Each structure stands twice: as C-alpha cells, then as structure tokens.
Amino acid sequence: INDSQQKFGSPIKNACNNLNIQVTYTDPSLDIVNRGSQVPLHSISIKVKSGSSTTPYECDSLDISPGQTATIDNINDKCGAPSEGTVVSIVPILKDDDGENYYCDKNEITDF
C-alpha cells in the first residue's frame, strides 16, 4: 500500500474511512449502494471461495457515484471468477488523484 496516494488532496486512506456503501448479495447478483456524500466507488474486488481455496478477483470499472445504486448480475462472470465459487467478501477500490487504483482493505465487507 502506497501511503503517498492522495484523494481530494489528502491521504487516500482517509477517503476509504469516509466510504459508506451497502452491499446485498443474492447469488448470482450483487447490489451496491454508495450512501456516501463525497467518495465515488471506482470498483470492487471480490474474494471467491471455490473448493478449499479463496481467491481475489478484480471487477471491471463500476464507477458508482455518491447516492447511486448499481446491480451487477452474474457477479462471478463479471469479475472473471469461477461460476461455481461463492463470494465471501468484497473490497472497495477507489481511484486516487493520479488515476491509480487503491484497495480499501480495511473496509472489507464480509456481512451481506
């Protein structure tokens, strides 16, 4: 993790702390609501359990602005994960001021 990454001129981890997203997972669809007032959600990484292993998969750009909702049908296909796998967690991804991805690992969602 690069502590020099910035969002809105401040360390990007501060933007992660200001995230307020709600996730509902009903296999195979995922609903994401960005309830925050400032921070757009660029994308997500899903962790998928298949057999005895858990593997992260980064989804394509979602770009969910504050106040918006997105529904992703067939989430495993959208993110390149095996269709028989089960989504066990979601990590929000922001874009920093330079356009680089930043994974908000401390905001990992496991309860949905």
N, C-alpha and C positions, 0 to 999 in steps of 0.2 A: 504494500500500500504506500502510495506516494503522498506524504503529508504536505507536500507543497502544492498539491492540486487545489484549485480555487473554484468556488461557485459564488457568484454575486460579490466577488472581491474578498471573500472570507474562506477559511479552510472548508473544503467540501464536506468534511465530516459533520460540520455544523448544519449543512443543508440536509444531510441524512437524518440528523436529530429532529429536523423540522418536518420530515415526511409524515404524512398521515394518510395511509392507504388501508383500505379494507379489501380483503380477498375472500371470495367464496368459490370453492372447488366442488363441482359436481361432475365427476368423471363422465365424459372427457372434456368438459368445458370449465373455463376459469373466468370469473367476473372480477374485475379490478375497479375500485372506486378510489380516485385521488381526492381525498377530503381536505387536503392541504390548501393553504391560501397563496403559496408562493412557488413551490418547487414542482416543476414538471417531472414526471416519471418517464425516463427515456425507454427503459426496457426492464426485463427481469431475467434472472437465471433460475431455472427450476432444478431441484435435485430429485432424481427419479430412482426409486428402488426397483431393481429387476433381479430376481433371484436373491443372492446374498450380498450383492454389491449396490452401492449408492453412487450415482454419477451426476455431476452438474452438466446442464445444457443451457447455453445462452439462446434466448429467443431473439427473433428479428426485432427491429425497432418498433416500439409501440407508441411512443410519444403521447402520453396521457397527461394533458394539462390539468392544473388545479380545477376542481369542480366537475371534471369529466369522468365518464364510466366507459370501460371497454370490456367487451365479451370476446374471449378467444375460444372458438370451437376447436375441438381436437388439439388440445394444448400440446400433447406429446408430438404430434406430427409437425405442428408449427415451430417447435423448438428442436426438432431433429432427434427426439428421444424415442426409444423403442415403445411401440404401441401397447405392449403388454406390461410395461412398467407403471408404477404408481408414484404420483407426485407426493413427496413427503415434506418439501419445504420450498420456499420462494425467497430469493434475494433481490431486492430492488437495485436497479442500475440507473445512475444519474450520468449526465454529460457534464464535464467540468467546463470552465470558461474557455478552454482551448479545444473543446470538442472531443476530448478523450473520455472513455467510459470509466466510471468509478463504481465499484461494487460496495453497497452499504451492508457489509457482512454483519455488523452489529444489529441490523434491522431485519434479520432473517425471520421469516414468518413460518411457523410450523402449525399454527392453530387456525384451521379454516374448514 
